[in-house]
Amino acid sequence: MRREPTEAEDRIWHELRGRRLDRIKFRRQVPIGRYVVDFVCLEAMLVVELDGSQHAESAHDMVRDAELKTRGFRVLRFWNDDVLRDMNGVCDTIIAYVGDARLQPWR
């Protein structure tokens, strides 16, 4: 991803890097167990993943998310299209999930 990020990954990283989003610390391309996650806020134990159409109902993603969940992480997934069309909504959702550990991802 770092060498050839998608447009959506590039745009969201621009919002997340350097504590630009509500002073929340995010890192990108972080290994957790046997997986490398797109973005993670370790303080909130929140993983943010961006998905293209190839991830629709992916069994691999379900297994991956389950393993991350056993490690205590919540996995928040957005479609690339969500990021490109509604960055404000995506950012507001991320802020809400960082601020409230009781919130659980919907997909």
Wavefront OBJ file of the C-alpha trace (Angstrom):
o trace
v 0.000 0.000 0.000
v 2.761 2.490 0.802
v 4.282 2.198 -2.650
v 1.054 2.067 -4.638
v -1.865 3.192 -2.450
v -5.304 3.476 -3.988
v -6.796 6.925 -4.328
v -9.075 6.219 -1.348
v -6.134 5.057 0.817
v -4.179 8.159 -0.141
v -7.058 10.462 0.712
v -7.897 8.923 4.065
v -4.237 8.793 5.092
v -4.066 12.518 4.373
v -6.858 12.966 6.966
v -5.479 10.496 9.548
v -1.735 11.206 9.537
v -0.063 13.509 12.005
v -3.049 13.510 14.379
v -4.988 15.657 11.905
v -8.266 13.917 12.682
v -9.392 15.133 16.108
v -5.803 14.697 17.439
v -6.164 10.894 17.175
v -2.942 8.933 16.593
v -3.182 6.542 13.647
v -0.523 4.370 12.059
v -0.722 2.732 8.655
v 0.298 -0.690 7.392
v 0.770 -2.147 10.858
v 1.376 -5.877 11.373
v -0.958 -7.428 13.923
v -0.443 -11.137 14.273
v -0.203 -12.606 10.800
v -2.034 -9.710 9.158
v -1.101 -6.181 8.109
v -3.933 -3.729 8.736
v -4.516 -0.595 6.675
v -4.784 1.837 9.604
v -4.875 1.403 13.376
v -5.448 3.538 16.443
v -3.747 1.477 19.133
v -5.106 3.629 21.956
v -8.710 2.859 20.930
v -7.876 -0.669 19.662
v -9.586 0.313 16.401
v -8.562 -0.957 12.970
v -9.778 0.937 9.901
v -9.834 -1.043 6.656
v -10.657 0.235 3.182
v -12.199 -2.249 0.804
v -12.685 -2.425 -2.930
v -15.351 -4.556 -4.570
v -13.142 -7.674 -4.332
v -13.822 -7.688 -0.580
v -17.600 -8.042 -0.880
v -18.602 -10.828 1.508
v -15.040 -12.133 1.611
v -14.577 -15.254 3.742
v -10.898 -14.309 4.161
v -11.897 -10.930 5.621
v -14.317 -12.611 8.039
v -11.554 -14.902 9.345
v -9.132 -11.974 9.542
v -11.633 -9.799 11.421
v -12.389 -12.633 13.849
v -8.691 -13.039 14.651
v -8.247 -9.305 15.145
v -11.308 -9.313 17.402
v -9.787 -12.065 19.580
v -6.809 -9.732 20.006
v -9.156 -7.032 21.308
v -9.501 -4.909 18.157
v -12.659 -3.599 16.571
v -12.475 -3.561 12.767
v -14.220 -0.700 11.029
v -14.552 -1.256 7.278
v -15.366 1.322 4.631
v -15.788 0.888 0.905
v -13.285 2.887 -1.150
v -16.293 4.619 -2.698
v -17.434 5.816 0.766
v -14.094 7.560 1.267
v -14.139 9.144 -2.182
v -17.740 10.367 -1.960
v -18.250 11.171 1.714
v -14.960 11.786 3.518
v -16.680 13.898 6.179
v -19.053 11.059 7.025
v -16.189 8.556 7.173
v -14.150 10.825 9.436
v -17.143 11.516 11.703
v -17.718 7.762 12.016
v -14.076 7.121 12.905
v -14.132 9.867 15.540
v -17.313 8.379 17.047
v -15.795 4.875 17.230
v -12.566 6.126 18.775
v -14.559 8.071 21.344
v -16.931 5.252 22.306
v -15.511 1.752 22.771
v -19.065 0.358 23.112
v -19.772 0.982 19.417
v -19.431 -2.131 17.288
v -18.845 -2.137 13.523
v -21.817 -2.891 11.310
v -20.057 -4.995 8.677
l 1 2 3 4 5 6 7 8 9 10 11 12 13 14 15 16 17 18 19 20 21 22 23 24 25 26 27 28 29 30 31 32 33 34 35 36 37 38 39 40 41 42 43 44 45 46 47 48 49 50 51 52 53 54 55 56 57 58 59 60 61 62 63 64 65 66 67 68 69 70 71 72 73 74 75 76 77 78 79 80 81 82 83 84 85 86 87 88 89 90 91 92 93 94 95 96 97 98 99 100 101 102 103 104 105 106 107
